[in-house]
Amino acid sequence: MNQHAPQRFAEVRQHGKRKCKSKLMEKQKMDKKEIIAKFGRAAGDTGSPEVQVALLSARIVALTEHLKANKKDHSTRRGLLAMVARRKKLLAYLAGENYPKYIEITDALKIRRAK
């Protein structure tokens, strides 16, 4: 057998993975742009709490679906819990600063409100 054959197949596999990964990344970027456009205060606004909560919510939904299929992925579960805590803090801040906007965001994203 040729000594270069395993290396060639490895390159093809890597390229295949890279190609699939880039399609997924493109879709995520498009989703992210749509979320920013929908919840942002102005064009290109990525720092407002509304946008941050919406982006975190999208990632939380995606990770929840991942964890349904991969129950033993504990490192992802830990990251998910950190994102949920961060979103909770941002929502608490938003509720204190602009309560009507807090109500609007929680209704739009179907998030339960804190009591």
For each residue, the residues with C-beta under 8 A, 3 or more apart:
1: 5
2: 5
3: 6
4: 7 8
5: 1 2 8 9
6: 3 9 10
7: 4 10 11
8: 4 5 11 12
9: 5 6 12 13
10: 6 7 13 14
11: 7 8 14 15
12: 8 9 15 16
13: 9 10 16 17
14: 10 11 17 18
15: 11 12 18 19
16: 12 13 19 20
17: 13 14 20 21
18: 14 15 21 22
19: 15 16 22 23
20: 16 17 23 24
21: 17 18 24 25
22: 18 19 25 26
23: 19 20 26 27
24: 20 21 27 28
25: 21 22 28 29
26: 22 23 29 30
27: 23 24 30 31
28: 24 25 31 32
29: 25 26 32 33
30: 26 27 33 34
31: 27 28 34 35 58
32: 28 29 35 36 55 58
33: 29 30 36 37
34: 30 31 37 38
35: 31 32 38 39 51 54 55 58
36: 32 33 39 40 44 45 46 51 55
37: 33 34 40 43
38: 34 35 54
39: 35 36 48 50 51 53 54 105 108
40: 36 37 43 44 45 46 48 50 51
41: 45 48 50
42: 45
43: 37 40
44: 36 40
45: 36 40 41 42 48 51
46: 36 40 51 52
47: 51 52
48: 39 40 41 45 51 52
49: 52 53 90 91 93 94 97
50: 39 40 41 53 54 94 101 105
51: 35 36 39 40 45 46 47 48 54 55
52: 46 47 48 49 55 56 90
53: 39 49 50 56 57 87 90 91 94 105 109 111
54: 35 38 39 50 51 57 58 105 108 109
55: 32 35 36 51 52 58 59
56: 52 53 59 60 83 86 87 90
57: 53 54 60 61 87 109 111
58: 31 32 35 54 55 61 62
59: 55 56 62 63 83
60: 56 57 63 64 80 83 84 87
61: 57 58 64 65
62: 58 59 65 66
63: 59 60 66 67 76 79 80 83
64: 60 61 67 68 80
65: 61 62 68 69
66: 62 63 69 70 73 76
67: 63 64 70 71 73 76 77 80
68: 64 65 71
69: 65 66
70: 66 67 73 76
71: 67 68
72:
73: 66 67 70 76 77
74: 77 78
75: 78 79
76: 63 66 67 70 73 79 80
77: 67 73 74 80 81
78: 74 75 81 82
79: 63 75 76 82 83
80: 60 63 64 67 76 77 83 84
81: 77 78 84 85
82: 78 79 85 86
83: 56 59 60 63 79 80 86 87
84: 60 80 81 87 88
85: 81 82 88 89
86: 56 82 83 89 90
87: 53 56 57 60 83 84 90 91 111
88: 84 85 91 92 114
89: 85 86 92 93
90: 49 52 53 56 86 87 93 94
91: 49 53 87 88 94 95 102 105 106 111 114
92: 88 89 95 96 114
93: 49 89 90 96 97
94: 49 50 53 90 91 97 98 101 102 105
95: 91 92 99 102 114
96: 92 93 99
97: 49 93 94
98: 94 101 102
99: 95 96 102 103
100: 103 104
101: 50 94 98 104 105
102: 91 94 95 98 99 105 106 113
103: 99 100 106 107 113
104: 100 101 107 108
105: 39 50 53 54 91 94 101 102 108 109 111
106: 91 102 103 109 110 111 112 113
107: 103 104 110
108: 39 54 104 105
109: 53 54 57 105 106
110: 106 107
111: 53 57 87 91 105 106
112: 106
113: 102 103 106
114: 88 91 92 95
115:
